[in-house]
Amino acid sequence: MEIARPIPAQNGLAAFQPSRAILASRVSRLNPLIRASSAATQTLAIESSSTTTTTQIHLSNLEKLLQKQTPPLLQYNSQPLDKDSGNGSSREKRFRNLFEGLNLEKILPEMKAPEEMMSPRHMNRLQRLLSKSPEYSPRNNLGSRWREYHGCNDWAGLLDPLDENLRREVVRYGEFIQAAYQTFNSNPATSDDKAPLPRQVSLPDRSYNVTKSLYATSSVGLPSWVDDLAPDISWMTQRSSWIGYVAVCDDKREISRMGRRDIVIALRGTATCLEWAENVRDVLERIPGEENSSQIQPAKVESGFLSLYKTPGSNMASLAKSVVEEVRRLMDLYKGETLSITVTGHSLGAALALLAADELSTCEPEMPPIAVFSFGGPRVGNRAFANRVSNNGVKVLRIVNSQDVITKVPGMFVSEELDQKLRENAKVAGVVNVLDNMPWAYSHVGTELRVDSKMSPYLKPNADVACCHDLEAYLHLVDGFMASDCPFRANAKRSLARLVDEQGSNVKKLYISKAKDLRLNLDNLQAVTIPSCLPSPS
């Protein structure tokens, strides 16, 4: 789910209410994985630091990157980078010229000379970081601690500092969402005249097999003449669209490593016109089953999210029905085994993941542990809904970028700290929090893992809204996060290639130059470009 750029300023308790004129004229530029334009990339300039401290931090990160003591991992044309080798000599000269041009010694005299920085081991590490394939340490056996990593204790003691095993699990579930984006982009059209055929999903983890394709349907529609005006993009106006999948771990070794058989539900973010249209329907409404509730504050969720979740298509079941039926089928198929259910989503997918997890928690008397890993998710419902999810035993880990405005909408722009203080004061006074009775009284759910794009040594400190909400940027930040007082680790393992490819205009020019000098072929990366259409507040 995406939003238009720039975001209208929200002051005090003002509700987010975009005008129809904006919806009709503006084009959303917050596609989660949109490729940066080549023109923007070509016009990049090195960020000029306002203070000496900023410059020192930037160059210190560079020095750490290039001075990491690692053995040579790659060779050029099967020859090491050696001065005595004709092949290595030309490359060494090219690298030396690059860093001599940066004048690092003049900026910071303590920096090492280019000859020292251009040793084979330094360049091999740099090329590894800019390679296509991320390189991680071997997966550890979660064994008897799997419930802890799945959130049974709300990830207490694992977030700050970030536990190495949890880091890997979070990134892994994020890559399941990336597979959903790639699959949708390969064939976004869905026919209303016949039942859809199964989709081929290229999973990042081959120990899992896809068992079910999932579709979301909007309850609103656009007139047929819109398709006549633009037949080549008629899929943009379709009411039903492929939005994700259900997968189950079938590899015995991986089941043994994880300590259970895992069922994953992965959901992508906003991609079609009607999905954006649903995003702006941000009035709270009671969820099914709560219509006749006698509670002072019944559970409510955003009407647009609920519409996409509950509405069936012409030839397909609703997302809600598909998820529940498939999970029941898998539970029956693997009856007697230790199971877990993991729902993961980005943006709009994060909102739908909460609705799915909430419904799954009550669909059977005895359900396996259910956890939600959400990336850049908006608010979904009110405080009563948050309490309902928690009381039903659903564990939620929200990965939030401090610079991502999507995580602050829909609803009133109130900081989590102020919201918590108001609730505590109301509880002490024995009264209802004044915010809870307002039409846009939204509240977040679960435990938060907060990262910050400003802490990455590779991203510009003024990275735009699209970058701050981008899923690959999220995975990059999680992979580098260590603790709140030491945000980015020097030995981060995730490849920078995809980040450079998708957010090149937001990556510091120094690293773009390195990628070009290493002749990194970014064009061969499997890019995910989602067309933009309408703006969204969430």
Salt bridges, closest charged atoms under 4 A:
GLU2 OE1 - HIS469 NE2 3.51
GLU92 OE2 - ARG96 NH2 2.26
GLU115 OE2 - ARG96 NE 3.81
GLU116 OE1 - LYS112 NZ 3.72
GLU135 OE2 - ARG128 NH1 3.50
GLU148 OE1 - ARG145 NE 3.05
ASP154 OD1 - LYS395 NZ 3.50
GLU164 OE1 - ARG167 NH2 3.14
GLU164 OE2 - ARG489 NH1 3.59
GLU169 OE1 - ARG172 NH2 2.76
GLU169 OE2 - ARG257 NH2 3.39
GLU175 OE2 - ARG494 NH1 2.79
ASP205 OD2 - ARG139 NH1 3.18
ASP205 OD2 - ARG172 NH1 3.26
ASP250 OD1 - ARG261 NH1 2.95
GLU254 OE2 - ARG139 NH1 2.92
GLU254 OE2 - ARG257 NH2 2.89
ASP262 OD1 - ARG260 NH2 3.94
GLU275 OE2 - ARG268 NH2 2.91
GLU278 OE1 - ARG281 NH1 2.62
GLU290 OE2 - ARG388 NH1 3.12
GLU325 OE2 - LYS321 NZ 3.94
GLU326 OE2 - ARG329 NH2 2.73
GLU337 OE1 - ARG261 NE 2.78
ASP358 OD2 - ARG388 NE 3.01
GLU359 OE2 - LYS310 NZ 3.27
GLU364 OE2 - ARG328 NE 2.94
ASP404 OD2 - HIS469 ND1 2.81
GLU416 OE2 - ARG379 NH2 3.63
ASP419 OD2 - ARG383 NH2 3.37
ASP419 OD2 - ARG423 NE 2.90
ASP436 OD1 - ARG423 NH1 2.65
GLU448 OE1 - ARG398 NH2 3.21
GLU448 OE2 - ARG450 NE 2.84
ASP464 OD2 - ARG5 NH1 3.45
GLU472 OE2 - ARG494 NE 2.87
ASP479 OD1 - ARG489 NH2 2.90
ASP501 OD1 - ARG35 NH1 2.74
GLU502 OE2 - ARG498 NE 2.61
ASP517 OD2 - ARG94 NE 3.81
